[in-house]
């Protein structure tokens, strides 16, 4: 087993300076993701693209992290966490610089792919470096602070980012990312770390299967609207006997993920160390925590995309207006995520989880009925606050459950699964919300046009209203100015646009409420919270290689893999 360097003893209080580096690293990733919706309007104007094209950048970041985080954990253990941490922080800085200098939305997507690849190593490194630098109560506090950092980054992105995007332009929002990356790199020299463990082996076949599967799934979901649900549209890059490539990608992605499980089972039964132990999924508590995390992060991503889309694109308001509208939600998430740990000694996770999802369900249903063209009304703010309370409690809860629910020997694998789940959920939540809203909007517009005598087919043919994406009234006026529409017809088209997009938003929120309600079931199977230190194997991979380590994990897996395989 690799020996840790002289780490702070339980009785000796360690300096919090290393934790500042890790805290800022979490803010670095979370701020970057939260800044993208704030910059939505500016990018749409600069690049002349649809909002859903910009959302592809958000999806790209999440899917790259989800596809690579399992491999990233093994690379960090093999090469050494400090060295890899510094390398990927520099790469993250490079991605921020690319964002600032982007000449098209393609460069934005490339920058977010680079940031995602960097985060795939930063995500597992945070837990590993906390394990190496802190013990006892300090370690528990450090783990809890990561959830607070994520929430704080959301508040900062919407407040600071919204102000910068409004006053000086969206590119300056990502100058903040560059500054944070430089600060993290400088503070990384205060961290302690064990050297890399060369005995760690990476299951390349499993890495390719799960990585490709996640990419296929996410790309398929993200392009359901543009390429068609079943039948391929004219904008689809290819088709198979008329079948949409989006559907093909989803099917192929599911097959590859299943092959990953088959391959990993065979490797485990052969006594070889897998990329991730499937026994992590063996108990109902672990599966419940994973399901709960996927749903709660998906809901957050969907709301963080939907609100800026509506405020900036539909209402034509500034990013600063967006930050004000989202402030109640983000502040509530931050405060709740920080304070919810105080209730762990009094209430079981299943109680907090069910209560949290009940709150998010009621809040989304409330918003679906009260939301209007003005997000700053008291009923809307109340709905966002209630949703933020449930969201903040759930994010911190499932993070702690996933760290502590599995046996110590499998904590490293739990960290990988957590990173994959969280980022895949973020990508899917954004992709599905975009596809859902545009799909509902298209159906609403088609139905409204069929019964509107003020908008003849000749006018509809000139502007192709039935395939229009989310646009503001001003943009619609510009489009209609190039046609022979009369003033009365322009007014009718604008009114139709207002009604159908608000209806799409309300129905979309109601569907999200239904998804939230379904999550109450897995939340009822969450375990009781048991505090515990992160095992050494998270940081060093100790216990994952060699006869003795393989035997230890094999014993744990043998007891639980059979139950999972049934």
N, C-alpha and C positions, 0 to 999 in steps of 0.2 A: 504493500500500500504506500502511495506517495505521502510523504510526511509534510504536513503544513508548516509554513514558516512560523516564527514566533508570533502567534496571534494573541490578541488581548485576552487575558484570563477573565473568567466570570467575575472574580472579585475585584478586578481592575477596570475602572471605567475608561473606555477607549475614547479617543478624540472623535468628534463628529465631523471633522473636516473631510475624511474620505466619503462619508455619507452625502456630503454636499455635492460631490462629483456625481454620485449615483443618482441622487435626487434630480440634479439638473439633466442627467442623461435621460431619465424618464420624461421630464418636461420637454426635452429636445424632440423626442419622438411624438409625444402627444400634441405639442404645440404645432408641429409640422402638419399633422393630420387635421387638426381643428382649424388651421389657417386656410386650408383649401376651400371649404365652403364660404368663408368670409371673403375670399378673393374671387368668388364665382362670377359676380357681375363684371368686374374689371377684366377678367380673362375673356369673357364672352364678347365684350366690346373691343378689346385689343386684337383678338384673333379672328373675330367674325364667325364664331362657331356656336352650335347649340349647347345649352347647359349640360345636356347628357354627355356631350363630348368631353367637357371638363370633368364630369364625374368619373370618367374613365381613369383619370389620373389618381383619384382617390381609391378606386377599385384596384388599380395596378399596385399601389403601395401595399395594400392589405394582402393581395394574393401572393406577392413576392415574399413577404414576411412569412405567411402561412406555409408556402411551399418549401422554404429553406430553413426554417427555425430548428427543425429536428437535426438537420445536418450541422447547423450553426452551433448547437450545443455540443456536439461531438468534436467539432473543429476546435472550439474553445478549450475543451478538456485536453485535447491532444497537443495543441500548440502552446497553450498557456493563455489564461484569461486576460492578463494585463496587456500583453503584446497585441492580441486580437482586438481588445477593447479600443486601444489607441488607433489601430489601423482603421477600424470601421468608423470611428468618430471623425477621422480625417475624410473618409469617403462621404460621410453625411454632410460635412462642410462643403465638399465638392458638389454634392447634389443641390445644396442651397444656392451656391454660386450659379449653377446651371439654371435654376429657377429664376434667379434675378436677371440673367442674360437671355432668357428664352425668347426666340423669335417666332415660335408657333406652338400650338398645343401639343405637337409631337415632342418637342423638347421638354415640355412640362411632364409628359408621361414618362419620358426617359429619365428625367431627374427623380421622379417618384419611384421608378423601378430601382435606381441606384440607392435611394434612401431606404427602400424596403429591404434590399440585400444587406445593407449595413445594420438595420434594425434586427434582422434575423439572428445576428450574433449579440447585439446589445441586449435584447430581451432576456435570453438565458444568462448572460453575464451579470446582470443586476443581482439575481438571486445568488449566483455563485460567489460573487465578490462580497456580498453581505455576509455569506457564510464564512468567508475567510477573514473578514475584518471585525466581526462582532459576535458576541456570545450572550446568552441569557436574555435578560429583559431588554438590553439594547438591541439585540437582534430582532426581537418581536416588534419593537418600536420602529426599527429600520424597515422591516417588511411592510408594516402598516403605512409608513410614510409614502411608499410607492403609489398606493391607491390615492392618497391625498395629492401627490404630485400630478397624477393624471388629471384629476379634477381641476386643480389649480391651473394647469396648462390650458384647459378648455376656457376657463374664465379669462385668462390673459390673452388667449388668441382672439377671442371675440371683442374684448375691450381694447387692448393695445392694437391688435391687428385691424379691427374695424376702424379705429381712428386713423391709423397710418394709411389704410386703403382709401379712405375718404379724402384725406388731406393731401397726401403726396403720391398715392398710387399703390397698387397691390404688390408690386415688386419689393417695396420696402418692408412688407410684412415678412418676407423671407430673409431679409437682411438680419432680422432678429434671430432666425434659425442659425445663420452663419455665426453670429456673435456668441450664441449659447454653445455651439459646437466648439468654438475656440476656447471658451471658458472650461468646458468639460475636459478637453484635452490637457489644458494646463493643470487642472486639479487632479487628473488621473495619476500624477506622480506622487500623490499622497496615499495611494492605495497599496495594500500588501497582497501578494498573490503567490501561490505555489507554482513551481515550474510546470511545463506541460507534461502530460503522461503519454509517452510514445507507445505504450501498450494498448491504448485505445484504438479500436478498429472501427472503421465506418462501413456500414452495409450499403454499398453503392447501388445495388439493385433496388433495395427498398427506398433509398433516397430518390432515385429516378422515378419509381412508380408513384410514390405519394406526391412528389413535386409536380410531375406531369398531370396527375389526376386532379390536383387542386387547381392548377392553371386552366385545364380544360373545363372543369365545372364552372369556375368563376367567369371565364370568357363566354361560355355558353349562356349563363344567366344574364350577364351584362348586355348581351346583344339580342335578347329575345325580341325586343321591339323592332330594332333596326333590321334584323335578318328574318324575322318571322317566328311564330311559335311552332307551327308544324310545316306549313308551306313556305318555301323560300320567297322572299320579296325581291324586287329588282335590285335593291342595294346590297343584297347578300353577295359575298365574294365568290361563292360557289354553291352548288346544290347537288344532292345525290337523288336522282330521279324525282326532282322537285321538292325533296325534303330539306327543311331549313338546316344550315350548318350549325346554328345555335343548338338545336335539338340533338344533332349528331355529337357535338362537343360534350354536351351534358351526359349523354349515354356513354361515350368513351371515357369520360372522367369517372363516372360511377364504376365502370368495369376496371379501370386502373386502380382505384381505391380498393376495390374488392381483391384484386390481385396482390396488392400490398399486404392485406391481412392474411391471405393464403400463404404468401411467401414468408411472412414473419412467423406464422405458426410453424411452418416447416423448419425454419431456422432455429426456433426455440426448442422444438422437439429433438433436433439434432445436437443440442447442447451448445450451440453457438450464440454469442451475444447479439441480439437484434438491434435495429436502429432505435426502436422503442418497444418496451415490453407491453404486450397486449393485455397482461394481467392488470394493467392500470385501468382498463375498462371492465375488469372482471366483476366488481361488486356494484350493487345498485347505487350506493352512495356516490361512487366516482362517476358513474354514468349520469346520475342526476345532476351533479355539479357541472359536468361538461355541457349537458343540455341547457342547464340554466344559464351558464356563461354565454353560450352561443346565442340564445334568445335575447338576453339583456343587452349584449353588445350590438346585436343586429338592430334592436329597437333604437338604441342610442344613435347609431350610424344613420338610420333612416330618418330620425327626427332632425339630426344635425344637417342632413342634406335637404330635407323638405322645407324647413323654415327659411333658410337663406334663399333657396330657389324661389319661393313664393314672394318674399319681401323684395329681393333685388331684381328678379327677372319679371315677375308678374306685376308687382306694384311699382317697379322702377325706382326704388328708393336706394339710399346709399348703404355701403357696408357698415357705417357707424349706426345707422338705424337698425340694421340687423343685430349688431352687438347689443344695443339697448333692448331689443325684443327678446334676445336669448339670455340676457343677464339674469333674470329671475331663475331660469332653469340651471344655468351653469353655477351660479352662486349657491343654490340649494344643493346641487350635486356635491360641490366642494365641501360645504359645511357638514352634510350628512355623511359623506365618505370619511370625514375626519372623526366624527363623534360616534358613529355606529359601533365602533369597537367597544365602547363602554357598556353596551348591552349584551355582549357575548357571555358574560358571567351570569346573566339573569335569564336569557332566552336562548333556546336551541336554534341552530341555523335554519332548521325546517320552519320554525315559527317566523323568524325574520324573513326568510325567503318567500313564504306564502303571503305574508303581509306586504312585502315589497312588490310582488307581482300583482297583488290585489290593487295596490295604489296605482301602479302604472296602467292597469286595465281601466280603472275608473277614470283616471286622468285623460287617457286617450279617447274614451267614450265621451267624456265631457267636452273635450276640445272639438270632437267631430260635430257636436251639436251647436256649440257657441262660437266657433271661429268665424270670423268675417274678414272683410278686406282691411281691417285695422287690427293688427296684432297687439296693440297697446291697450286694449280694453281690459277692464278688471277681471271679467270672467276668463279671458284667455290667459292672463298672467297667473290667475289662481290655478288653472289647469297645468301650466308649465311648472309651477312651484310644487304641486302635488306629484307630478311625474318625476321631478328632480329628487324629491325625498325618496321615492321608491327606487329610482335608478342609482342614487348614491349609495344607499344601503346595500343593494344587490351587488354592485361592482366590487366593493370591498369584501363582502361576505363570500362570494364564490372564489375570489382570489385566495383568501385564507383557507377555505375548505379544500381547494385543490392542492394546496401545499401540504396540508396536514391529514387529509383523508386516507391516503395510501400509506403502505408500510414505508419505513425510512429507506429501505434498500432501493425503492423505486422512485424516490423523490426527484431524481434527475430526469427520469422519463416523464413524470408528472409536469415538470416545468416545460418540457418540450411540447407536450400535449396542450398545456395551457396557452402557450404562445401561438401554436397553430390554430387552436379554437378561437381565440380572441381576434386574431387578424383575419382569419377566414370569415368570421362573422361580420367584421367591419366591412370587408369587401362585398360580401353577399348582401348585407343590409343596405348598403348604398346602391348596389346594382339593382336589387329587387325593388326598392322604393322608386328609383328612377323609371324602371320599366313599368311598374304598376301605375304610377301617376300618369305617364305618357299614354299608356294603354287605355286607362279610364278616360283621359281627356279626349283621345281619338274617338272612342265609342260615343262619348257625350256629344262631341261636335257633329259626328255623322248623324246621330239621332235628331239633334236640334236642326240641322240643315234640312233634313227630310220633311220637317213640319213647319219650316219658316218660309212664308210666301214672299217676304221682303228681300230674300237673297236667292235670285234665280240661278239655275244651273250654269248659265253662261258666265256669271260672276265667279261662282265657285270654281269653275274650270280655270279662270285666269289666275287665281291666287292659291289654288289647291288647299282650301281651308280644311278639308278633312284629314290632311296629314301635317298640319301645322303643329310645331312643338310649343312649349310654354313661351309666350312672348308677351311683352308689355303692351299696353294700349297705344303708346307712342309708336312702337315698332309696327303695330298693326296698321296704324294710320299711314305710315310710310309705305307699307306694302300696298294698301288700297289706293294710294295716290297714283300709283303706276297703272291703275285700271280705269275703266269707264264708270266706276261706281258713283252713284249719286250721293249727295249728303245724307239722305235718309237711309240709304243702303249701308253707308259707312257707320252710321250710328247703330244700325241693326247688327252689323258684324261685331262691333265693339261690345255691345250689350251681350251678344251670344258668347263672345270670348270670355267676358267677365263671369257670366253665369256658369259656363261649362268648366272653367278651370277651378272655380270655388267648389263646385260640386265634386270635381275630381279630388280635390284636397280633402273634403269632408269624408268621402267614401274611403279614400286611402287611410285616413286616420282611424276610421272604424274597423278596417281590415287589420291594421296594426293592433288595435285593442283586442281583436279576436286572437291574434297570435300571442299577445301577452297573457290572455286568459288561459290559453292552453299550457303555458309555462307553469301554472300553479301546480299541475300534477307532478312534474319532476321535482319541483321545489319541496313537495311534501315528503320526498325521499332523501332530503339532505341529512347529513349526520349531525351529531352534536359536536360542537367546537372543542377540540383538544389542543391546547398550546403545546408547542414542541419546537426544538431547534432544528434548523435545516441540517441534514446529515452531510458529512464530509464528502460523500460520493457525488453530491450536486456539483461541487467545485472541481474536484480532481478526477472524477470517474473511478475512484477507488471502489473495488468490489465489482467492477464491470469487466475485468480482464483477468486472465490467468485462471488456473484450475480452481483456486479457492474462491475467487470472486464469482466465477461462473457458477460454482456450486451454490453459493449463497443466493444469487438471483434465481438460479434454477429451482431451488427449494420453494421460494416464494411463488414463482410462476407456476410451478407444478400444482400447487395447492389451489390456484385460482384460474388458470388458463382453461382447465376442463370446464369449469362453470361458464366461462365466457363463450366457449366453443359450442355449447349445447344449442 
